[in-house]
C-alpha cells in the first residue's frame, strides 16, 4: 500500500482536474481584437434606421392625415343620382295616358347571399317570379359586389322581400311607367325602357321635357353598400314637365272600337283612322290596329308597334280626286258645268287602257266624275293640267314631305319631280296611282276643303301656339267641291250619309290595288274613306283606311265608309255640335255612339 503525506492527496486531485479540463475543453483559438469604431458605426446605422421608421410613421399619422382620408373616401365615396319623377301624359281633358308609380329594384352582393339557405332562396325566387335555378345562376358571380336581380317590381313585393331577411339582398327605389288606357292610346303615347327613357311615341318625342333633371347626392358607403353619411349638400332633382295632348280619350276609344269592329268583320290585315278638329288643327284621335299593350314588356315588338296612320304610305286611289278636281276648277281650266264623255268605261290613253268600275257612266260633269268615281273623267281633266301645276299643289298640300307634327317615325310619302312625269303618269296620279301618302297627310289635305281652301297646321301637343295656315284653293272653289262631296256621300253617291243621324256629311271613298312582287295584285286592296262634317259648318275631318280586307267586300265604301260614319256621328254628338239634319229618334235610340257630353265618362 502506498502511503502519502498529509497534504499530498488534495494536491494530487487538483492536478488531476486541471489535466482533465485541459484535455476535454481546451483547443487552439485565434484571438482577433475588433476595433471599437466599427461597433460604434454599426450602432449608429441601426439607430438611424429606427429613427427613419419612427419619422415616417409620425409623418403619415400627423402630416398626411387629410390625404389618406381623402384616398380612403375615394374608395367608399359615391355620387348617387336622385331620379326625377317623369312627367305625366294626359289627354285634352286631363285623363291620364301615362303615369309613373313607385317601384323598387332588388339587387344582391353574391358573396353574402351565398350564405343564405335554400329555403330562403326559394322564397325569394317566388317573390321575384323567377325560377330558383335562374336566381342561383345570377348569384354565382361571387367576385361581384352588385348584381341586379329584378327591377321595377311593386313596392309591396319589395317589402315582403326585405322581411325575408336574406343575407346580401338589398333594394333601391325607382319608378315604373304605367299606361292606364293600354292599347287604345299605345301608338300615340308610346313607352319607355327600363331606364325610364322614351322609346316610342310621345314618350320619345317629348322625352327631354318629360324626364326632368336628376339630382345629385355624394355619400359614403360601407363595404356592403349601406350609406353612412352625406359628404356634401344634396342637389335636389327637378321633376319632368307634364304633357297634355290634343287627343280626346272618348273620341280615341270610339275610333278604336269602330276600327276593331271593321277589322273583325272584313278580316283585314290592319286599319287606321285619324280625326282632326278643323277649327284649330288639333288631332282628336289617332288609332292604328292591331295594337299592343305598352304595360306588357312581351308585347313591345313586331309590326304592332307601327303607328300606321303616320308611318305607312300607300297609293291613295280615288280619295285624291277631289283635290285634283279643285285644282282644275281653281285654275279656271274647267267649270262646274264642263262635260266629259267617259264612254262605256274603257279609254285608250298614251298606249294604256284606263277603265271605270261602271260601263254606264256616260257624260259627266265634275260633280258626276267624283260621284261615280270615274278614272276616265279624271284622266280627261288631267289632260288639261300641266305637270308643274299638279306637282305644285301636291307639294303645297304636303305630299312628299314629313308632316310637321314632330311625331317620330312620320313618313314623307313620295311624289316624283314633275320634270320626269310622263303623260300617262300625270293621268294615273289624278286618280291616285303613281304617288304615295300617309293617312295623316291625306286627312290634312282635306282640311282645305273643310276650311274654304285654307289648310291648317296640325298639332298633337296641347299648347298656346296659334296654328298656321296656307291658302291652297279659292274659298268658293273649296265650297263647290265640298258640295260635290256631299252628293258623293248622299243618296246619289255611296249612301254613307244614310249611316249618320242628324248631320250632313261629305266624303270620298277610294279603293286601290296594292303592288305585290312588282305588279298590281288582283286580290290585295286597300279601302279608304275621307269625310268632312257637318257640311253646313265643317268641324271635323275623318280619314279611315282598311288594309287587305278578305271578307265582306274590299271597296272603300264598304270597308272604310261605315267606320267613318260611325266616328263622325259619335264625335259630333260628343262635341255637342248642332245637327244640321232632322234627328230620327228611332235611330238615335239604336245608335250606341250617341253618348251625351254629360255622360262621356
MARGUDO-641046 format. One record per residue (C-alpha): y, z, x; residue in one letter. Coordinates in steps of 0.001 Angstrom, whole numbers, padded with zeros to 6 digits, always signed. Each point is the difference from the previous one (the first is absolute). Layout:
<recs>
YZXA ...
</recs>
This chain:
<recs>
+000000+000000+000000X +003361-000964+001244X +002619+002538+000119X +003681-000527-000263X +002886+002114+000635X +002015+001677-002662X +002702-002684-000125X -002103-003036+000718X -001269-000822-003537X +003422-000536-001747X +001147-002197+002825X -003188-002011-000204X +000484-000621-003786X +003605-000979+000529X -000904-002646+002521X -002798-001283-002226X +002428-000556-002927X +002524-001790+002193X -002670-002297+001394X -001290-000802-003508X +003484-000752-001356X +000693-002189+002979X -003206-001938-000529X +000343-000579-003827X +003736-000342-000668X +001636-001239+003100X +000516-003779+000651X +002262-001982+002169X +003398-000438-001933X +002987-002219+000909X +003110+002059-000591X +003114-002225-000861X +003356+001563-000579X +002013-001737-002848X +003759-000222+000500X +001910+002187-002401X +002547-002775-000911X -002652-002125-001703X -000920+002807-002349X +003622+000404-000873X +000406-003735-000761X -003047+000035-002266X +001368+003017-001842X +003358-001700-000471X -001589-003210-001398X -002123+001873-002499X +003026+002002-001086X +002077-003148-000467X -002757-001520-002176X -000006+003041-002234X +003802-000080-000206X -000083-003711-000994X -002490+000672-002809X +002066+002945-001244X +003198-002071+000181X -001502-002895-001950X -001268+002369-002648X +003439+001594-000308X +001616-003462-000224X -002348-001131-002749X +000326+003221-001940X +003753+000396+000280X +001744-003214+000975X -002182-002574-001915X -000555+001878-003248X +002007-002421-002182X -001601-003088+001554X -003525+001283-000493X +000715+001058-003552X +001340-003468-000734X -003091-001593+001483X -002207+002258-002075X +001922-000756-003148X -000429-003712+000629X -003705+000524-000388X +000327+001858-003289X +003357-001180-001351X -000156-002715-002669X +002543-001974-001985X -001105-000101-003612X +001252-002526-002490X +001024+001512-003305X -000937-002699-002522X +002619-001100-002490X -001000-000181-003641X -000304-003655-000980X +002331-001082-002774X -001128-000642-003551X -000340-003438-001536X +000849-000097-003702X +000426-002617-002677X +003356-000631-001645X -000586+002935-002385X -000814+002502+002743X -003758-000089-000565X -001926+000682+003203X -001666-003001+001610X -000616+001625+003406X +000174+003671+000961X -000993+002195+002932X -002221+003029-000562X -000838+002803+002507X -003248-000414+001914X -001617+001266+003192X -001681-001545+003026X -003048+001887+001286X -000615-000042+003763X -002288+001698+002488X -000366+001283+003561X -003618-001157+000557X -000726+002535+002758X +000712+002868-002388X -001570-001635-003045X -003256-000343+001917X -000419+003748-000522X -000102-000455-003797X -003272+000401-001848X -001760-002868-001751X +000747+001687-003341X +003722+000048+000775X +000013-003641+001049X -001936-000948-003114X +002553+001721-002234X +002832-001658+001947X -001576-003452-000326X -000363+000504-003742X +003687+000878-000415X +000989-002955+002184X -002245-002248-002111X -001771-001425+003026X -003632+000075+001232X -000887+002885+002288X -001247-002470+002636X +003380-001735+000100X +001764+003331+000392X -002299+001067+002826X +000521-003361+001697X +003763+000519+000036X -000402+003471+001453X -002068-001185+002981X +003092-000665+002126X +000116+003436+001621X +002503-001132+002614X +002659-000710-002634X +002393+002626-001337X +001099-001858-003155X -002178-002053-002354X +001029-001035-003527X -002768+000609-002530X +001751-001237-003138X +003557-000624-001108X +001925+000115-003248X -002340+002369-001794X +001261+002110-002919X +001591+003327+000880X -002501+001955-002116X -002881-001497+002006X +001876+000883+003180X +000244+003596-001177X -003748+000153-000651X -000679-001377+003478X +002181+002684+001536X -001894+002687-001907X -003271-001181+001566X +001195+001385+003328X -001733-002689+002061X +000892+000471+003691X +002377-002588+001404X +000911-001523-003383X +003731-000292-000710X +002315-001902-002369X +003384-001644+000068X +002291-000575-002985X +000717-003617-000945X +000616-002052-003144X -001987-002509-001990X +001483-002931-001906X -000931-000209-003668X +000503-002879-002452X +000036+001239-003612X +000031-003503-001565X -002962-001163+002089X -000925-003701-000332X +002824-000765-002458X +002724+000125+002669X -002169-000330+003117X +001269-003424+001081X +003626+001012-000356X -000121+003491+001492X -002634-000623+002683X -001347+002932+002041X +000275+001905+003303X -002483+000575+002796X -001407+003321+001236X +003167+000526+002054X +002130-000366-003142X +001512-003326+001026X +000423-002798-002547X -002588-002772+000196X +000525-002057-003164X +002596-000577-002707X +003111+002124-000407X -001588+002647+002227X +000249-002554+002824X +003290-001621-000996X +001859+003324-000298X -001987+001957+002585X +003015+000931+002159X +001824+001520-002980X -003045+001653-001514X -001408+001681+003114X +003151+001887+000987X +000437+001532+003460X -002515+002511+001403X +001239+003276+001487X -000887+001550+003358X -001381+003398+000955X -000768+001072+003588X -002609+002743+000097X -002369+001857+002329X -003689-000199-000850X -002932+001982+001291X -003184-001656+001261X -001414-000394-003509X +003117-001593-001336X +001583+002928-001804X +003798+000113+000024X +001264+003024+001950X +003762-000472-000278X +002809-002522-000392X +001726-000838+003276X +003091-001650-001445X +001835-000437-003277X -001855-002015-002619X +001482-003380-000955X -000720-000349-003734X -001476-003167-001507X +002031-002307-002220X -001994-000939-003098X -000299-003634-001002X +002198-001514-002679X -001383-000681-003467X -000255-003628-001104X +000467-001080-003615X -001412-003369-000995X +001184-002360-002698X -003566-000006-001342X -000425+001552-003434X -003315+001850-000199X -000448-000780-003702X +000572-003749+000404X -002171+000007+003127X -002875+001560-001928X +000477-002360-002938X -000083-002991+002362X -003067+001276+001845X -001930+000523-003229X +000853-003491-001273X -001124-001582+003278X -003233+001987+000142X -000826-001122-003515X +000609-003666+000880X -002039+000324+003207X -002944+001344-001958X +000320-002526-002806X +000161-003044+002278X -002131+001386+002850X +002795-000950+002380X +000020+000566+003747X +003466+001572+000038X +003277+000172-001903X +003591+001106+000430X +003149+000601-002002X +003628+000901+000618X +002731+001147-002415X +003670-000434+000990X +003048+001482-001712X +002389-002960-000210X +003055+002259-000296X -000242+001411+003520X -002946-001685+001733X -002061+003189+000057X -003764-000422+000065X -001358+002081-002885X -003674-000706+000674X -002038-001670+002713X -003763+000053-000466X -002939-001614+001795X -003623+000259-001041X -002556+000833+001188X +001594+003126+001397X -001152+003018+002005X +000497+003757-000038X +002263+001006+002929X -001278+003573-000325X -003452-001141+001135X -000265-000798+003703X -003105-002125-000572X +001880-002400-002316X +002810-000799+002419X -001470-003253+001245X -000830-003543-000997X +001863-002573-002114X +000812+002656-002617X +002830+001145+002293X +001930-003246-000536X +003019+000146-002251X -000703-003447-001403X +003362-000239-001745X +001733-000394+003356X -002696-000851+002559X -001947-002738-001808X +001602-003423-000199X -001240-002800-002220X +000953-003382-001355X +001914+000987-003147X -000949-002902-002227X +001970-000491-003206X +001988+003257+000179X +002342-001816+002401X +000868-002725-002515X +002911+001822-001719X +001711+000489+003376X -000243-003719+000888X +001100-001014-003496X +003021+002298+000331X +000866-001683+003296X -000075-003475-001573X +002116+001134-002960X +002433+001831+002270X +000433-003068+002236X +000743-002188-003048X -002882-002332+000853X -001458+000527-003486X +001155+001574-003247X -001814+002001-002646X -000406-003200-001975X -001324-002244+002763X -003376-001386-001044X -003047-000644+002158X -002988-002064-001050X -003035+001822+001376X -002389-002561-001485X -003592+000990-000640X -000303+002766+002591X -000601-002076+003139X +002668-001322+002363X -000324-001935+003265X +002599+001048+002544X +000158-000706+003746X -003650-000935+000095X -001121+003162-001806X -000962+000693-003602X +001889+002813-001699X -001483+001361-003218X +000933+002288-002893X -002336+002340-001820X +000804-001793-003245X -000189-003750-000425X +002258+000100-003073X +003281+001272+001406X +001760-003344-000430X +003777-000001+000328X +001525+003387+000852X +003408+001447+000776X +000405+002779+002581X -000851+002739-002485X -003110-001936-001035X -001057-000434+003625X +000131+003775+000502X -001628+000731-003341X -002846-002462+000589X -000053+000813+003736X -000025-003694+000900X -000605-000794+003667X +000876-003619-000678X +003340+000963-001532X +000832+002215+003003X -000894-002853+002368X +002467-002239-001836X +002687+002662+000325X -000771+000457+003700X +000394-003759+000540X +003679+000413-000832X +000490+002911+002410X +000524-000251+003720X -002343+001979+002250X +002945+001834+001535X +001173+001086-003458X -003342+001550-000858X -000387+001663+003403X +003506+001470-000169X -000692+001678-003345X -003459+001177+001059X +001582+001520+003092X +002752+001658-002052X -002638+001467-002322X -001638+001641+003022X -003115-002158+000294X -001228-000157+003571X +001852+003219+000885X -001097+003622+000216X +001390+001963-003003X +002797+002366+001007X -001584+003074-001581X -001078+001229+003450X -003487+000633-001314X -002581-000299+002819X -002354-002946-000099X +002128-002181-002291X -000872-003677+000412X +002519-002820+000310X -002028-002743-001625X +000367-003599+001130X +002392-002856-000685X -000039-002861+002486X +003307-001413+001323X +001249-002644-002417X +000309-002619+002747X -003806-000204+000134X -000599-000296-003744X -001758-003062-001285X +000864-001233-003482X -003367+001116-001346X +000577+003484+001506X +003378+000277-001718X -001731-000878-003256X -002818+002538+000394X +002459+002739+000960X +001833-000556-003276X -003087+001219-001848X -001036+002669+002492X -002251-001515+002661X +000833-000441+003692X +001918+003268+000410X -001016+003650-000165X +001747+003117-001308X -000779+003628-000692X +000114+001439-003502X +003034+002076+000942X +001844-003112+001186X -000611-001914-003218X +001000+003018-002104X +003256+000325+001935X +000687-003720-000477X -000328+000413-003778X +002808+002577+000003X +002315-003028+000335X -001065-001115-003478X +000303+003517-001410X +003454+000604+001538X +001717-003293-000886X -000693-001666+003348X +000738+003055+002150X -002906+001200+002196X +000136+003712+000803X -001352+001786+003072X -003043+002200-000593X -000444+003643+000914X -002927+002374+000135X +001931+003046+001269X +002360+001736-002411X +003421+000305+001622X +003698-000400-000656X +000264-003431+001588X +001191-002692-002335X -002304-003019-000235X +001203-003314+001328X -000337-003284-001830X +000334-003718+000554X +000816-002667-002573X -002785-002589+000028X +000536-001837-003299X +002929-000423-002336X -000043+002641-002784X -000438-002565-002769X -002904-001655+001850X -001795+003332+000275X +000565+000721-003700X -001294-003445-000963X -003190+000405+002055X -000453+003524-001375X +000036-001443-003501X -002627-002534+001075X -002173+002848+001290X +000207+001631-003412X -001349-003200-001543X -002804+000004+002604X -001028+003520-000966X +000513-000522-003726X -001976-001636-002796X +000403-003491+001462X -001045+001093+003491X -002778+002333+001058X +000663+002627-002694X +000424+002962+002349X +002982+000972-002145X -002390+000898-002827X -001455+002749+002199X +003333+001838+000332X +001250+001992-002959X +003766+000250-000417X +001308-001985+002961X +000726-003657+000710X -001497-001055+003290X +000103-003076+002184X -002600-000854+002564X -001955-002583+001905X -003687-000067+000792X -001572-001552+003053X -003539-000948+000954X -000630-001042+003586X -003179-001236+001607X -000774+001770+003265X -000883-001535+003324X -003563+000711+001117X -001273-001452+003275X +003037-002242+000270X -000306-001528-003477X +001246+000918-003463X -002768+001783-001850X -001194-000888-003477X -001091+003559-000706X +002478+002345+001749X +003313+000410-001806X +002986+002300-000113X +001648+000631-003346X +003597+001269-000077X +002728+000780-002492X +003669+000855+000559X +002109+001220-002905X +003564+001035-000819X +000752+002432-002843X +001675+000505-002337X +001453-003492-000139X +003146+001113-001855X +000961+002310+002893X -002580-000046+002800X -000925+003399+001406X -003226-000652+001905X -001851-002694+001873X -003779+000434-000035X -002246-002043+002287X -003802+000135-000177X -002720-001801+001930X -003805+000090-000414X -002047-001310+002899X -003326-001828-000461X -000888+000933-003597X -003631-000772-000808X -000224+000744-003705X +002072-000594-003127X +001993-002943+001340X +002101-000521+003097X +003327-001344-001304X +003028+002179+000638X +000628+000092-003746X -003381+001649-000580X -000249+002241+003060X +003508+001096+001004X +002001-000666-003186X -001458+002822-002137X +000479+002440+002903X +003676-000938+000260X +000407+000382-003767X -001544+003470+000031X +002189+001103+002896X +003169-001415-001568X -000452+001711-003349X -000966+003341+001485X +002809-000078+002576X +002785-001002-002363X -000989+002620-002566X -000223+002646+002716X +003473-000967+001261X +001240+000168-003630X +001259-003596+000166X +001266-001098-003390X -002467-002442-001673X +001361-003475-000693X -002787-000879-002451X -001171+001837-003132X -002588+002623+000909X -003239-000209-001962X -001127+003563-000818X -003656-000956-000213X +000051-001442+003504X +001952+002944+001332X -002580+002410-001370X -002844-001916+001651X +001712-000604+003336X -000745+002809+002481X +002956-000974+002177X +002740+001021-002421X +000428+003452+001550X +003433+001383-000758X +002276+001232+002783X -000268+003541-001353X -003779-000030+000382X -000176-001838+003312X -001574+002940+001835X 
</recs>
